[in-house]
């Protein structure tokens, strides 16, 4: 049964293909690669006879496309023969095609329908959109979102959590005129004194001692201390870091590495800032490689004392906070030597200054001006045979008796070193909080400004809010989602840290190190984007980005360089992997492939890798599986690559060296997965009234991360090209949706206007 | 003919598949997706009978993999039966497999060999590597590079180009103790005076007037001026910008928008800095939207003068360089109104200060401290009915006679506006030079430091240079390649600008705007990465990143926000496209698909999209085609999307709004392609003695950009997954290779140590 269409005598078997052909040649963008895949389906399907197939192939030939009049006649035919379709019925191209066989609709199982369905799946063409257009209806697009109805109060209470009262008192404290940011002077020396004054005010509130025992004026509660530290991130970061150096690093080292006698002697004065001190670990020659620091602490039995000494120029203690001006003492890390034998890195309390200045044998030099944090007095310290009494060894993990005999509860030097360092992980738990608060503040400023700032508008009409720019939504909304995600990730990290046991220590440290890396990189990136999004206004000091950017910039380096930390995270994951899979011998390699294949084979089913349904893309099962797959695949891949190199005779150091970038990826994938899971848990646990906006943010976080890694997912066949396109479309849509709530979502951070302070956020447009 | 292998009676047809099977299950990482594609090849090939195919499929079943002993027996068999293979002969898996059919090697055209070749192509398995390993040889890996033999002197001369002498005199000038960066004070007021002093010293050399006519003390040569401006980027960027504001913006506006009378009256004093001035275009309410500024200049025939007026608070002139302290006059942009009619934006010379201070009707407020560039005195200006004589209208593009009659050589207000702005494109040509110089300096510091800085090393051995870390190479080497690429891109942009005619004006402006965007984003990213790569040392003020980062950070915003500029670039490309394709009606859409399909169909040939040969990946034809494809595809895609929206009844403003992110991508793709082409031309034109290192950089630039966009290329079927993996491998290799030359490659920038100044680059390791 032939039909007269566009001057051709078209076999009715070909008719069902017309809608597909029309779409291929009209507006919807079909790439040559996709045209090829249509041909593939046709050539393997038995729905057509050779001559019919040839006709369609001819119509698909890019070198010889159908003429406009041919296309027009197809369209007329399609429209004329589908006019009875219910107006709102969503139809696939296959269904539409099937109705074109007059009076004799094709059965659902017919090869032609199968082929069309296959083509539609492969192309990922949105059938309803394409058919609606062909039939002359408006395409179905996401509506512009209505006004936000986010319950800011409930959301804020949820984010503030159990320490809301303490948090609020810190925020109120900042509104005291004494704490005004306008007091910050240009001169770094004056700035340092101001910060010291502020730090004293905070200490007077008892906040510095919160993590210390009660006998030292504290509450023995690290979580309270961290809540204060997190709030400090909204004020001046020099204060935050000065506070952290004094109470967290200096106080923390005495608390964690010392014993009762040290606690009773020092902690109270540390908590009140009566005894300002430093944490002197890093050396000029050894940034992240603490194990190889060169300062020595040699026991002298005659003096019953340790002799602290800096053996060469680069072994000076470097970038030591509090050291240039204020510290009276420091916890100094040095190689403990006694009876001619070295026992590795230990910590010693070393007095640095009295009221008359620097003590004998101690030389301190100012690190001078820095990129930021100029309210913190960093300095370099050299020791020339400085004598400190034996009792100044912080001896929780190793002690020396009067005869110079060394003893330790931990026999292995290596294990001792890592145990000791492990107790100091609090710094890595804290830093991302400070960074995240700065990022939240930056987003608050950028979003509040963008909401009110107008620029170009439609010709002759009013200018529109720059937050209506899709570019601007794309710049800010995924960052807002990430800030929320990291919020829940940090809650988890802190919880793990607070409840840390000996057994899970390594994992807790890995989580802290990884969160520190990702969160601080996020801070740097978010503040950069927010500054740019505020244009010239973002560059003015009054609008906060200047200091927030400069001050937080070093977070990616201190407490461990992020790139190094992520390799540490990867190593922890690998050792966990090794535990469950034996020594990576031949059999475990076998298991690798088996394991990865069988656990993921269902996800790599083409139906899933090509699935572009909204419900699927927005489902937790899709995106959590994607995050897990990436982590687990990278883990096994790195394990295998390392093993392969070592097996082939390569030094294990060189093997790791070659795999570094992939280890960084692995560390990142692990934390990203963990953050997503924590976000999901956080959303599930939230009050129903705030679930919807949180769920949108969760989805935006998840899909924008998958989009960021789409190269990897495509490379590994986890998603097919069209699916990547649809994920991007979904991110666009979620950005638009979040934009409607964005002012409320930043309000929920609960930063008072007096603390936001930036005129572009609180006073714009100026009258 | 059956063979006893691993306890199975294996049909000899199956034997050739053993090497492939072994590789699939052993070290080389084969993903489940790839296992699936092996099955696909087998099922469509007629090389095997059903039972043979089933056997192989069984061996590929992830749920039931071959046992280790089976694998071992396969390996033994392969080794035993291929022992006669020449040791150095590179064999594919197919060739190796073919030799396993004892005494009866398979012909090259046999279906089995074809299938194996197809599998190998699809998987992209490096045959020679895999076979070498199976046969017990070491894998072939890239050797660690030898010492560099880059001819620094020749390369430096090539980069310096024709103005080498001038460049060197600027560099020498900076070494004068008067110009020492150590003189930079913390206090912004002192800093501004120092910068003014430095600017005067530069003016005394005649550098400020280089672009001006001879009667004004100049040489009428913009290229000379730009060479000086580029060199200034190595010193303090506040000086660079102050210099640019005074001579480029203030002087440039008088030169380009004024006529002879203005030139003779002002330019000489501007060039000597006797008449410091401002360029007052931007308003508080209108950042990038200059057309809608609100300041008015209303002609009053009675006074024969214009009345300059700021109608509301946000219409104040904002962030105006030189305004807060030094400017005596300014070019003020305002809506020209005469006889009750507005003629759009025009420029007027408005006196601001005399020796007694601000003039009547002028109010100036200091913008205060900024994120950076604190040596430049930015301010806000309000005008309250300020009267300026009629002759102060810069009247090249529009004049008003004594009666208040307006006339212009350009009738269309819109065309006049864009022509006027077009003459000011010099700023956009210049800014990226300043940014690029800062980036080059940052890379110089980071690479020189990394070369000497050692950290972790193999257990018990010396620490190694951190530049041997693959992570560090990955951080810095692609950036180094990009710095070189932008160098040639900027040369082109300047060349086009210098030779600009009326016909190519729009294109020249697009190139300048696009280069400005990409170059300044590159600067921000490169300096961030370099700072982090230098760790804590990078944070010390003495090591230069503090100021370079802060000062250059605003480059992404001023002279036009980068995101807005790239949309401008895209619009220019679209209008060029429209010119050649008509009005985007039905027929042109047809042409779109035809065009893109026929010009690229050959590249999308699977043989090419899967080709992972070294020669192919490193070939100019591969990567230049990839860059071109991306640009041309995005161009057509954006055109089509815009058309589709407008056709469906959407307001054209809204249509553009929805397509913004893609337009930004298009602008970017255009400039990236152009930069690559200019890099290629630059390498071709170089002396043979320096071609090799330049070619490596060109390849690194090209492949690392493709890697950055791999998501896009995969999404669009331009490369297949395995090819993406091999491109990344090639980037690794090029990073390693470039690392060997990197110290020389930064030396070739020719920045003297006294100007580099950072102790970590010039004095490390400290003694």
Interface residues (C-beta under 8 A of the other chain):
Chain A: X24 X25 X26 X27 X29 X30 X31 X32 X33 X34 X35 X36 X62 X63 X65 X68 X71 X133 X138 X139 X186 X187 X188 X282 X284 X285 X286 X287 X288 X289 X292 X313 X314 X318 X319 X367 X368 X369 X370 X371 X372 X454 X455 X456 X457 X458 X459 X463 X468 X469 X470 X471 X474 X475 X524 X528 X531 X532 X535 X536 X538 X539 X540 X541 X542 X545 X546 X549 X550 X553 X554 X556 X557 X558 X561 X562 X563 X567 X586 X587 X589 X590 X593 X594 X596 X597 X598 X600 X601 X604 X633 X637 X640 X641 X644 X648 X651 X653 X654 X657 X658 X659 X660 X661 X664 X707 X710 X711 X714 X715 X716 X717 X718 X721 X724 X725 X732 X765 X766 X767
Chain B: X25 X26 X27 X29 X30 X31 X32 X33 X34 X35 X36 X62 X63 X65 X68 X71 X133 X138 X139 X186 X187 X188 X282 X284 X285 X286 X287 X288 X289 X292 X313 X314 X318 X319 X367 X368 X369 X370 X371 X372 X454 X455 X456 X457 X458 X459 X461 X463 X468 X469 X470 X471 X474 X475 X524 X528 X531 X532 X535 X536 X538 X539 X540 X541 X542 X545 X546 X549 X550 X553 X554 X556 X557 X558 X561 X562 X563 X567 X586 X587 X589 X590 X593 X594 X596 X597 X598 X600 X601 X604 X633 X637 X640 X641 X644 X648 X651 X653 X654 X657 X658 X659 X660 X661 X664 X707 X710 X711 X714 X715 X716 X717 X718 X721 X724 X725 X732 X765 X766 X767
